Amino acid sequence: MQTLDTLSDVFRKVFGDPELTVGPETTADDVEGWDSMSHVTLILAIESRFRIRFTQKELMSFRRVGDLVKSIEAKAS
């Protein structure tokens, strides 16, 4: 749960919305302004915050926020 909370903070900063909440099932369609350009910014912010790097294959596999959480937690362990 801590990973999701931290990830939510990153989303709030990237999208400039202090009220934004994301959950495991959240997709780009659920977040106003989440387009291809903001996606790059989001991924860079996540990598910076968690001090990780995603592979191209991982980036292509992400479909919802829960996929991000799983990948972040796997890299952290």
PyMOL Python script that loads the backbone (N, CA, C, O; Angstrom):
from pymol import cmd

cmd.read_pdbstr("""\
ATOM      1  N   MET A   1       0.821  -1.202   0.000  1.00  0.00           N
ATOM      2  CA  MET A   1       0.000   0.000   0.000  1.00  0.00           C
ATOM      3  C   MET A   1       0.859   1.258   0.000  1.00  0.00           C
ATOM      4  O   MET A   1       0.472   2.278  -0.570  1.00  0.00           O
ATOM      5  N   GLN A   2       2.021   1.188   0.637  1.00  0.00           N
ATOM      6  CA  GLN A   2       2.897   2.343   0.677  1.00  0.00           C
ATOM      7  C   GLN A   2       3.352   2.743  -0.727  1.00  0.00           C
ATOM      8  O   GLN A   2       3.465   3.931  -1.030  1.00  0.00           O
ATOM      9  N   THR A   3       3.611   1.754  -1.580  1.00  0.00           N
ATOM     10  CA  THR A   3       4.013   2.044  -2.954  1.00  0.00           C
ATOM     11  C   THR A   3       2.912   2.818  -3.675  1.00  0.00           C
ATOM     12  O   THR A   3       3.191   3.797  -4.367  1.00  0.00           O
ATOM     13  N   LEU A   4       1.676   2.387  -3.517  1.00  0.00           N
ATOM     14  CA  LEU A   4       0.554   3.064  -4.169  1.00  0.00           C
ATOM     15  C   LEU A   4       0.389   4.488  -3.639  1.00  0.00           C
ATOM     16  O   LEU A   4       0.081   5.403  -4.402  1.00  0.00           O
ATOM     17  N   ASP A   5       0.592   4.675  -2.349  1.00  0.00           N
ATOM     18  CA  ASP A   5       0.492   6.022  -1.771  1.00  0.00           C
ATOM     19  C   ASP A   5       1.557   6.946  -2.353  1.00  0.00           C
ATOM     20  O   ASP A   5       1.263   8.084  -2.719  1.00  0.00           O
ATOM     21  N   THR A   6       2.789   6.459  -2.439  1.00  0.00           N
ATOM     22  CA  THR A   6       3.879   7.246  -3.000  1.00  0.00           C
ATOM     23  C   THR A   6       3.625   7.520  -4.476  1.00  0.00           C
ATOM     24  O   THR A   6       3.862   8.625  -4.963  1.00  0.00           O
ATOM     25  N   LEU A   7       3.142   6.505  -5.181  1.00  0.00           N
ATOM     26  CA  LEU A   7       2.824   6.657  -6.598  1.00  0.00           C
ATOM     27  C   LEU A   7       1.719   7.696  -6.793  1.00  0.00           C
ATOM     28  O   LEU A   7       1.767   8.484  -7.737  1.00  0.00           O
ATOM     29  N   SER A   8       0.740   7.697  -5.916  1.00  0.00           N
ATOM     30  CA  SER A   8      -0.331   8.700  -5.986  1.00  0.00           C
ATOM     31  C   SER A   8       0.229  10.109  -5.843  1.00  0.00           C
ATOM     32  O   SER A   8      -0.225  11.031  -6.520  1.00  0.00           O
ATOM     33  N   ASP A   9       1.221  10.279  -4.959  1.00  0.00           N
ATOM     34  CA  ASP A   9       1.871  11.590  -4.802  1.00  0.00           C
ATOM     35  C   ASP A   9       2.529  12.025  -6.109  1.00  0.00           C
ATOM     36  O   ASP A   9       2.430  13.186  -6.507  1.00  0.00           O
ATOM     37  N   VAL A  10       3.198  11.087  -6.771  1.00  0.00           N
ATOM     38  CA  VAL A  10       3.850  11.390  -8.045  1.00  0.00           C
ATOM     39  C   VAL A  10       2.799  11.807  -9.074  1.00  0.00           C
ATOM     40  O   VAL A  10       2.990  12.788  -9.793  1.00  0.00           O
ATOM     41  N   PHE A  11       1.708  11.079  -9.147  1.00  0.00           N
ATOM     42  CA  PHE A  11       0.629  11.420 -10.083  1.00  0.00           C
ATOM     43  C   PHE A  11       0.103  12.825  -9.796  1.00  0.00           C
ATOM     44  O   PHE A  11      -0.115  13.607 -10.721  1.00  0.00           O
ATOM     45  N   ARG A  12      -0.102  13.145  -8.527  1.00  0.00           N
ATOM     46  CA  ARG A  12      -0.633  14.472  -8.163  1.00  0.00           C
ATOM     47  C   ARG A  12       0.299  15.579  -8.644  1.00  0.00           C
ATOM     48  O   ARG A  12      -0.154  16.600  -9.162  1.00  0.00           O
ATOM     49  N   LYS A  13       1.600  15.372  -8.471  1.00  0.00           N
ATOM     50  CA  LYS A  13       2.572  16.388  -8.884  1.00  0.00           C
ATOM     51  C   LYS A  13       2.636  16.506 -10.405  1.00  0.00           C
ATOM     52  O   LYS A  13       2.625  17.614 -10.940  1.00  0.00           O
ATOM     53  N   VAL A  14       2.701  15.381 -11.098  1.00  0.00           N
ATOM     54  CA  VAL A  14       2.822  15.402 -12.554  1.00  0.00           C
ATOM     55  C   VAL A  14       1.594  16.031 -13.202  1.00  0.00           C
ATOM     56  O   VAL A  14       1.714  16.805 -14.152  1.00  0.00           O
ATOM     57  N   PHE A  15       0.414  15.695 -12.686  1.00  0.00           N
ATOM     58  CA  PHE A  15      -0.812  16.189 -13.298  1.00  0.00           C
ATOM     59  C   PHE A  15      -1.343  17.465 -12.632  1.00  0.00           C
ATOM     60  O   PHE A  15      -2.379  17.991 -13.035  1.00  0.00           O
ATOM     61  N   GLY A  16      -0.636  17.955 -11.621  1.00  0.00           N
ATOM     62  CA  GLY A  16      -1.013  19.213 -10.995  1.00  0.00           C
ATOM     63  C   GLY A  16      -2.382  19.199 -10.352  1.00  0.00           C
ATOM     64  O   GLY A  16      -3.091  20.205 -10.355  1.00  0.00           O
ATOM     65  N   ASP A  17      -2.753  18.051  -9.801  1.00  0.00           N
ATOM     66  CA  ASP A  17      -4.080  17.899  -9.206  1.00  0.00           C
ATOM     67  C   ASP A  17      -3.943  17.307  -7.808  1.00  0.00           C
ATOM     68  O   ASP A  17      -3.781  16.095  -7.661  1.00  0.00           O
ATOM     69  N   PRO A  18      -4.007  18.156  -6.775  1.00  0.00           N
ATOM     70  CA  PRO A  18      -3.835  17.661  -5.401  1.00  0.00           C
ATOM     71  C   PRO A  18      -4.938  16.719  -4.935  1.00  0.00           C
ATOM     72  O   PRO A  18      -4.781  16.036  -3.923  1.00  0.00           O
ATOM     73  N   GLU A  19      -6.047  16.676  -5.659  1.00  0.00           N
ATOM     74  CA  GLU A  19      -7.164  15.808  -5.289  1.00  0.00           C
ATOM     75  C   GLU A  19      -7.135  14.463  -6.027  1.00  0.00           C
ATOM     76  O   GLU A  19      -7.962  13.592  -5.757  1.00  0.00           O
ATOM     77  N   LEU A  20      -6.195  14.292  -6.946  1.00  0.00           N
ATOM     78  CA  LEU A  20      -6.138  13.080  -7.761  1.00  0.00           C
ATOM     79  C   LEU A  20      -5.841  11.848  -6.917  1.00  0.00           C
ATOM     80  O   LEU A  20      -4.889  11.824  -6.137  1.00  0.00           O
ATOM     81  N   THR A  21      -6.662  10.841  -7.086  1.00  0.00           N
ATOM     82  CA  THR A  21      -6.409   9.557  -6.428  1.00  0.00           C
ATOM     83  C   THR A  21      -6.360   8.484  -7.508  1.00  0.00           C
ATOM     84  O   THR A  21      -7.170   8.480  -8.435  1.00  0.00           O
ATOM     85  N   VAL A  22      -5.409   7.585  -7.376  1.00  0.00           N
ATOM     86  CA  VAL A  22      -5.283   6.471  -8.315  1.00  0.00           C
ATOM     87  C   VAL A  22      -5.309   5.168  -7.539  1.00  0.00           C
ATOM     88  O   VAL A  22      -4.891   5.108  -6.383  1.00  0.00           O
ATOM     89  N   GLY A  23      -5.799   4.143  -8.182  1.00  0.00           N
ATOM     90  CA  GLY A  23      -5.850   2.815  -7.590  1.00  0.00           C
ATOM     91  C   GLY A  23      -5.285   1.807  -8.568  1.00  0.00           C
ATOM     92  O   GLY A  23      -4.900   2.173  -9.678  1.00  0.00           O
ATOM     93  N   PRO A  24      -5.230   0.555  -8.180  1.00  0.00           N
ATOM     94  CA  PRO A  24      -4.652  -0.484  -9.037  1.00  0.00           C
ATOM     95  C   PRO A  24      -5.316  -0.604 -10.407  1.00  0.00           C
ATOM     96  O   PRO A  24      -4.666  -0.996 -11.376  1.00  0.00           O
ATOM     97  N   GLU A  25      -6.591  -0.276 -10.496  1.00  0.00           N
ATOM     98  CA  GLU A  25      -7.312  -0.421 -11.759  1.00  0.00           C
ATOM     99  C   GLU A  25      -7.343   0.852 -12.600  1.00  0.00           C
ATOM    100  O   GLU A  25      -7.920   0.856 -13.687  1.00  0.00           O
ATOM    101  N   THR A  26      -6.735   1.924 -12.119  1.00  0.00           N
ATOM    102  CA  THR A  26      -6.712   3.193 -12.842  1.00  0.00           C
ATOM    103  C   THR A  26      -5.923   3.053 -14.142  1.00  0.00           C
ATOM    104  O   THR A  26      -4.842   2.465 -14.165  1.00  0.00           O
ATOM    105  N   THR A  27      -6.480   3.600 -15.224  1.00  0.00           N
ATOM    106  CA  THR A  27      -5.793   3.620 -16.521  1.00  0.00           C
ATOM    107  C   THR A  27      -5.677   5.065 -16.998  1.00  0.00           C
ATOM    108  O   THR A  27      -6.208   5.981 -16.371  1.00  0.00           O
ATOM    109  N   ALA A  28      -4.983   5.253 -18.100  1.00  0.00           N
ATOM    110  CA  ALA A  28      -4.821   6.591 -18.663  1.00  0.00           C
ATOM    111  C   ALA A  28      -6.171   7.226 -18.997  1.00  0.00           C
ATOM    112  O   ALA A  28      -6.321   8.446 -18.926  1.00  0.00           O
ATOM    113  N   ASP A  29      -7.137   6.407 -19.355  1.00  0.00           N
ATOM    114  CA  ASP A  29      -8.472   6.933 -19.680  1.00  0.00           C
ATOM    115  C   ASP A  29      -9.168   7.548 -18.470  1.00  0.00           C
ATOM    116  O   ASP A  29     -10.094   8.344 -18.623  1.00  0.00           O
ATOM    117  N   ASP A  30      -8.722   7.180 -17.266  1.00  0.00           N
ATOM    118  CA  ASP A  30      -9.352   7.663 -16.033  1.00  0.00           C
ATOM    119  C   ASP A  30      -8.763   8.975 -15.526  1.00  0.00           C
ATOM    120  O   ASP A  30      -9.334   9.603 -14.635  1.00  0.00           O
ATOM    121  N   VAL A  31      -7.628   9.395 -16.081  1.00  0.00           N
ATOM    122  CA  VAL A  31      -6.927  10.579 -15.572  1.00  0.00           C
ATOM    123  C   VAL A  31      -6.911  11.663 -16.654  1.00  0.00           C
ATOM    124  O   VAL A  31      -6.341  11.479 -17.730  1.00  0.00           O
ATOM    125  N   GLU A  32      -7.545  12.784 -16.347  1.00  0.00           N
ATOM    126  CA  GLU A  32      -7.582  13.895 -17.297  1.00  0.00           C
ATOM    127  C   GLU A  32      -6.168  14.398 -17.560  1.00  0.00           C
ATOM    128  O   GLU A  32      -5.408  14.672 -16.632  1.00  0.00           O
ATOM    129  N   GLY A  33      -5.832  14.512 -18.834  1.00  0.00           N
ATOM    130  CA  GLY A  33      -4.521  15.026 -19.209  1.00  0.00           C
ATOM    131  C   GLY A  33      -3.454  13.960 -19.382  1.00  0.00           C
ATOM    132  O   GLY A  33      -2.319  14.278 -19.737  1.00  0.00           O
ATOM    133  N   TRP A  34      -3.796  12.695 -19.139  1.00  0.00           N
ATOM    134  CA  TRP A  34      -2.798  11.630 -19.282  1.00  0.00           C
ATOM    135  C   TRP A  34      -2.753  11.231 -20.751  1.00  0.00           C
ATOM    136  O   TRP A  34      -3.524  10.390 -21.212  1.00  0.00           O
ATOM    137  N   ASP A  35      -1.828  11.858 -21.470  1.00  0.00           N
ATOM    138  CA  ASP A  35      -1.631  11.564 -22.879  1.00  0.00           C
ATOM    139  C   ASP A  35      -0.195  11.087 -23.087  1.00  0.00           C
ATOM    140  O   ASP A  35       0.526  10.863 -22.115  1.00  0.00           O
ATOM    141  N   SER A  36       0.223  10.932 -24.325  1.00  0.00           N
ATOM    142  CA  SER A  36       1.549  10.376 -24.582  1.00  0.00           C
ATOM    143  C   SER A  36       2.664  11.271 -24.044  1.00  0.00           C
ATOM    144  O   SER A  36       3.678  10.766 -23.562  1.00  0.00           O
ATOM    145  N   MET A  37       2.496  12.561 -24.117  1.00  0.00           N
ATOM    146  CA  MET A  37       3.522  13.471 -23.604  1.00  0.00           C
ATOM    147  C   MET A  37       3.599  13.431 -22.083  1.00  0.00           C
ATOM    148  O   MET A  37       4.689  13.350 -21.516  1.00  0.00           O
ATOM    149  N   SER A  38       2.455  13.489 -21.428  1.00  0.00           N
ATOM    150  CA  SER A  38       2.475  13.451 -19.964  1.00  0.00           C
ATOM    151  C   SER A  38       2.899  12.070 -19.472  1.00  0.00           C
ATOM    152  O   SER A  38       3.416  11.944 -18.363  1.00  0.00           O
ATOM    153  N   HIS A  39       2.686  11.035 -20.282  1.00  0.00           N
ATOM    154  CA  HIS A  39       3.105   9.689 -19.895  1.00  0.00           C
ATOM    155  C   HIS A  39       4.629   9.630 -19.745  1.00  0.00           C
ATOM    156  O   HIS A  39       5.144   9.025 -18.804  1.00  0.00           O
ATOM    157  N   VAL A  40       5.336  10.255 -20.669  1.00  0.00           N
ATOM    158  CA  VAL A  40       6.799  10.286 -20.585  1.00  0.00           C
ATOM    159  C   VAL A  40       7.231  10.999 -19.305  1.00  0.00           C
ATOM    160  O   VAL A  40       8.109  10.522 -18.585  1.00  0.00           O
ATOM    161  N   THR A  41       6.614  12.131 -19.031  1.00  0.00           N
ATOM    162  CA  THR A  41       6.925  12.883 -17.812  1.00  0.00           C
ATOM    163  C   THR A  41       6.629  12.047 -16.572  1.00  0.00           C
ATOM    164  O   THR A  41       7.412  12.034 -15.622  1.00  0.00           O
ATOM    165  N   LEU A  42       5.500  11.353 -16.587  1.00  0.00           N
ATOM    166  CA  LEU A  42       5.109  10.510 -15.458  1.00  0.00           C
ATOM    167  C   LEU A  42       6.121   9.400 -15.224  1.00  0.00           C
ATOM    168  O   LEU A  42       6.550   9.183 -14.090  1.00  0.00           O
ATOM    169  N   ILE A  43       6.506   8.698 -16.277  1.00  0.00           N
ATOM    170  CA  ILE A  43       7.457   7.595 -16.133  1.00  0.00           C
ATOM    171  C   ILE A  43       8.791   8.104 -15.599  1.00  0.00           C
ATOM    172  O   ILE A  43       9.382   7.480 -14.717  1.00  0.00           O
ATOM    173  N   LEU A  44       9.268   9.217 -16.117  1.00  0.00           N
ATOM    174  CA  LEU A  44      10.525   9.787 -15.628  1.00  0.00           C
ATOM    175  C   LEU A  44      10.418  10.175 -14.153  1.00  0.00           C
ATOM    176  O   LEU A  44      11.356   9.965 -13.384  1.00  0.00           O
ATOM    177  N   ALA A  45       9.281  10.737 -13.763  1.00  0.00           N
ATOM    178  CA  ALA A  45       9.074  11.123 -12.360  1.00  0.00           C
ATOM    179  C   ALA A  45       9.034   9.888 -11.455  1.00  0.00           C
ATOM    180  O   ALA A  45       9.577   9.902 -10.350  1.00  0.00           O
ATOM    181  N   ILE A  46       8.387   8.826 -11.932  1.00  0.00           N
ATOM    182  CA  ILE A  46       8.322   7.587 -11.142  1.00  0.00           C
ATOM    183  C   ILE A  46       9.717   6.988 -10.990  1.00  0.00           C
ATOM    184  O   ILE A  46      10.107   6.580  -9.896  1.00  0.00           O
ATOM    185  N   GLU A  47      10.464   6.937 -12.087  1.00  0.00           N
ATOM    186  CA  GLU A  47      11.823   6.380 -12.021  1.00  0.00           C
ATOM    187  C   GLU A  47      12.695   7.187 -11.062  1.00  0.00           C
ATOM    188  O   GLU A  47      13.476   6.622 -10.297  1.00  0.00           O
ATOM    189  N   SER A  48      12.557   8.493 -11.109  1.00  0.00           N
ATOM    190  CA  SER A  48      13.332   9.353 -10.221  1.00  0.00           C
ATOM    191  C   SER A  48      12.944   9.152  -8.763  1.00  0.00           C
ATOM    192  O   SER A  48      13.809   9.005  -7.900  1.00  0.00           O
ATOM    193  N   ARG A  49      11.648   9.144  -8.491  1.00  0.00           N
ATOM    194  CA  ARG A  49      11.162   9.027  -7.114  1.00  0.00           C
ATOM    195  C   ARG A  49      11.545   7.691  -6.465  1.00  0.00           C
ATOM    196  O   ARG A  49      11.925   7.643  -5.295  1.00  0.00           O
ATOM    197  N   PHE A  50      11.438   6.611  -7.245  1.00  0.00           N
ATOM    198  CA  PHE A  50      11.726   5.284  -6.702  1.00  0.00           C
ATOM    199  C   PHE A  50      13.159   4.824  -6.970  1.00  0.00           C
ATOM    200  O   PHE A  50      13.560   3.741  -6.546  1.00  0.00           O
ATOM    201  N   ARG A  51      13.926   5.658  -7.679  1.00  0.00           N
ATOM    202  CA  ARG A  51      15.315   5.345  -8.021  1.00  0.00           C
ATOM    203  C   ARG A  51      15.431   3.992  -8.737  1.00  0.00           C
ATOM    204  O   ARG A  51      16.212   3.121  -8.353  1.00  0.00           O
ATOM    205  N   ILE A  52      14.622   3.856  -9.787  1.00  0.00           N
ATOM    206  CA  ILE A  52      14.606   2.643 -10.598  1.00  0.00           C
ATOM    207  C   ILE A  52      14.615   3.035 -12.065  1.00  0.00           C
ATOM    208  O   ILE A  52      14.477   4.209 -12.406  1.00  0.00           O
ATOM    209  N   ARG A  53      14.779   2.042 -12.928  1.00  0.00           N
ATOM    210  CA  ARG A  53      14.662   2.237 -14.369  1.00  0.00           C
ATOM    211  C   ARG A  53      13.806   1.114 -14.926  1.00  0.00           C
ATOM    212  O   ARG A  53      13.991  -0.053 -14.581  1.00  0.00           O
ATOM    213  N   PHE A  54      12.867   1.476 -15.791  1.00  0.00           N
ATOM    214  CA  PHE A  54      12.044   0.484 -16.461  1.00  0.00           C
ATOM    215  C   PHE A  54      12.681   0.130 -17.793  1.00  0.00           C
ATOM    216  O   PHE A  54      13.282   0.982 -18.446  1.00  0.00           O
ATOM    217  N   THR A  55      12.550  -1.123 -18.194  1.00  0.00           N
ATOM    218  CA  THR A  55      12.999  -1.531 -19.520  1.00  0.00           C
ATOM    219  C   THR A  55      11.921  -1.160 -20.533  1.00  0.00           C
ATOM    220  O   THR A  55      10.778  -0.881 -20.170  1.00  0.00           O
ATOM    221  N   GLN A  56      12.298  -1.163 -21.794  1.00  0.00           N
ATOM    222  CA  GLN A  56      11.325  -0.880 -22.847  1.00  0.00           C
ATOM    223  C   GLN A  56      10.201  -1.912 -22.819  1.00  0.00           C
ATOM    224  O   GLN A  56       9.035  -1.571 -23.018  1.00  0.00           O
ATOM    225  N   LYS A  57      10.549  -3.157 -22.574  1.00  0.00           N
ATOM    226  CA  LYS A  57       9.551  -4.233 -22.520  1.00  0.00           C
ATOM    227  C   LYS A  57       8.555  -3.984 -21.385  1.00  0.00           C
ATOM    228  O   LYS A  57       7.350  -4.169 -21.558  1.00  0.00           O
ATOM    229  N   GLU A  58       9.067  -3.563 -20.225  1.00  0.00           N
ATOM    230  CA  GLU A  58       8.181  -3.258 -19.095  1.00  0.00           C
ATOM    231  C   GLU A  58       7.241  -2.105 -19.447  1.00  0.00           C
ATOM    232  O   GLU A  58       6.040  -2.168 -19.185  1.00  0.00           O
ATOM    233  N   LEU A  59       7.794  -1.069 -20.035  1.00  0.00           N
ATOM    234  CA  LEU A  59       6.986   0.099 -20.378  1.00  0.00           C
ATOM    235  C   LEU A  59       5.845  -0.273 -21.311  1.00  0.00           C
ATOM    236  O   LEU A  59       4.748   0.273 -21.199  1.00  0.00           O
ATOM    237  N   MET A  60       6.090  -1.184 -22.218  1.00  0.00           N
ATOM    238  CA  MET A  60       5.059  -1.599 -23.170  1.00  0.00           C
ATOM    239  C   MET A  60       3.999  -2.484 -22.512  1.00  0.00           C
ATOM    240  O   MET A  60       2.899  -2.637 -23.044  1.00  0.00           O
ATOM    241  N   SER A  61       4.329  -3.065 -21.357  1.00  0.00           N
ATOM    242  CA  SER A  61       3.397  -4.000 -20.708  1.00  0.00           C
ATOM    243  C   SER A  61       2.436  -3.322 -19.733  1.00  0.00           C
ATOM    244  O   SER A  61       1.441  -3.924 -19.331  1.00  0.00           O
ATOM    245  N   PHE A  62       2.721  -2.086 -19.351  1.00  0.00           N
ATOM    246  CA  PHE A  62       1.884  -1.403 -18.374  1.00  0.00           C
ATOM    247  C   PHE A  62       0.531  -1.037 -18.971  1.00  0.00           C
ATOM    248  O   PHE A  62       0.460  -0.346 -19.987  1.00  0.00           O
ATOM    249  N   ARG A  63      -0.531  -1.501 -18.341  1.00  0.00           N
ATOM    250  CA  ARG A  63      -1.883  -1.189 -18.802  1.00  0.00           C
ATOM    251  C   ARG A  63      -2.673  -0.392 -17.771  1.00  0.00           C
ATOM    252  O   ARG A  63      -3.574   0.372 -18.117  1.00  0.00           O
ATOM    253  N   ARG A  64      -2.320  -0.582 -16.494  1.00  0.00           N
ATOM    254  CA  ARG A  64      -3.008   0.127 -15.409  1.00  0.00           C
ATOM    255  C   ARG A  64      -2.008   0.394 -14.282  1.00  0.00           C
ATOM    256  O   ARG A  64      -0.895  -0.133 -14.284  1.00  0.00           O
ATOM    257  N   VAL A  65      -2.413   1.198 -13.350  1.00  0.00           N
ATOM    258  CA  VAL A  65      -1.533   1.587 -12.252  1.00  0.00           C
ATOM    259  C   VAL A  65      -1.047   0.370 -11.468  1.00  0.00           C
ATOM    260  O   VAL A  65       0.091   0.348 -11.000  1.00  0.00           O
ATOM    261  N   GLY A  66      -1.899  -0.638 -11.322  1.00  0.00           N
ATOM    262  CA  GLY A  66      -1.487  -1.852 -10.614  1.00  0.00           C
ATOM    263  C   GLY A  66      -0.276  -2.517 -11.242  1.00  0.00           C
ATOM    264  O   GLY A  66       0.541  -3.104 -10.532  1.00  0.00           O
ATOM    265  N   ASP A  67      -0.144  -2.438 -12.566  1.00  0.00           N
ATOM    266  CA  ASP A  67       1.028  -2.986 -13.250  1.00  0.00           C
ATOM    267  C   ASP A  67       2.281  -2.225 -12.847  1.00  0.00           C
ATOM    268  O   ASP A  67       3.341  -2.820 -12.655  1.00  0.00           O
ATOM    269  N   LEU A  68       2.160  -0.920 -12.721  1.00  0.00           N
ATOM    270  CA  LEU A  68       3.286  -0.096 -12.263  1.00  0.00           C
ATOM    271  C   LEU A  68       3.696  -0.477 -10.848  1.00  0.00           C
ATOM    272  O   LEU A  68       4.882  -0.627 -10.555  1.00  0.00           O
ATOM    273  N   VAL A  69       2.708  -0.632  -9.976  1.00  0.00           N
ATOM    274  CA  VAL A  69       2.985  -0.979  -8.580  1.00  0.00           C
ATOM    275  C   VAL A  69       3.748  -2.302  -8.506  1.00  0.00           C
ATOM    276  O   VAL A  69       4.747  -2.402  -7.794  1.00  0.00           O
ATOM    277  N   LYS A  70       3.287  -3.302  -9.229  1.00  0.00           N
ATOM    278  CA  LYS A  70       3.942  -4.619  -9.211  1.00  0.00           C
ATOM    279  C   LYS A  70       5.387  -4.515  -9.677  1.00  0.00           C
ATOM    280  O   LYS A  70       6.281  -5.110  -9.074  1.00  0.00           O
ATOM    281  N   SER A  71       5.617  -3.771 -10.733  1.00  0.00           N
ATOM    282  CA  SER A  71       6.960  -3.620 -11.254  1.00  0.00           C
ATOM    283  C   SER A  71       7.865  -2.867 -10.285  1.00  0.00           C
ATOM    284  O   SER A  71       9.011  -3.260 -10.068  1.00  0.00           O
ATOM    285  N   ILE A  72       7.354  -1.790  -9.707  1.00  0.00           N
ATOM    286  CA  ILE A  72       8.129  -1.020  -8.728  1.00  0.00           C
ATOM    287  C   ILE A  72       8.499  -1.895  -7.542  1.00  0.00           C
ATOM    288  O   ILE A  72       9.652  -1.904  -7.112  1.00  0.00           O
ATOM    289  N   GLU A  73       7.530  -2.630  -7.009  1.00  0.00           N
ATOM    290  CA  GLU A  73       7.789  -3.475  -5.839  1.00  0.00           C
ATOM    291  C   GLU A  73       8.771  -4.600  -6.174  1.00  0.00           C
ATOM    292  O   GLU A  73       9.590  -4.967  -5.332  1.00  0.00           O
ATOM    293  N   ALA A  74       8.705  -5.146  -7.372  1.00  0.00           N
ATOM    294  CA  ALA A  74       9.647  -6.201  -7.771  1.00  0.00           C
ATOM    295  C   ALA A  74      11.067  -5.648  -7.852  1.00  0.00           C
ATOM    296  O   ALA A  74      12.020  -6.335  -7.485  1.00  0.00           O
ATOM    297  N   LYS A  75      11.214  -4.427  -8.325  1.00  0.00           N
ATOM    298  CA  LYS A  75      12.530  -3.819  -8.436  1.00  0.00           C
ATOM    299  C   LYS A  75      13.080  -3.413  -7.063  1.00  0.00           C
ATOM    300  O   LYS A  75      14.294  -3.373  -6.861  1.00  0.00           O
ATOM    301  N   ALA A  76      12.195  -3.120  -6.143  1.00  0.00           N
ATOM    302  CA  ALA A  76      12.608  -2.686  -4.803  1.00  0.00           C
ATOM    303  C   ALA A  76      13.027  -3.851  -3.917  1.00  0.00           C
ATOM    304  O   ALA A  76      13.721  -3.657  -2.919  1.00  0.00           O
ATOM    305  N   SER A  77      12.610  -5.050  -4.276  1.00  0.00           N
ATOM    306  CA  SER A  77      12.927  -6.194  -3.397  1.00  0.00           C
ATOM    307  C   SER A  77      14.250  -6.835  -3.726  1.00  0.00           C
ATOM    308  O   SER A  77      14.646  -7.802  -3.075  1.00  0.00           O
TER     309      SER A  77
END
""", "prot")
cmd.dss("prot")
cmd.show_as("cartoon", "prot")
cmd.util.cbc("prot")
cmd.orient("prot")
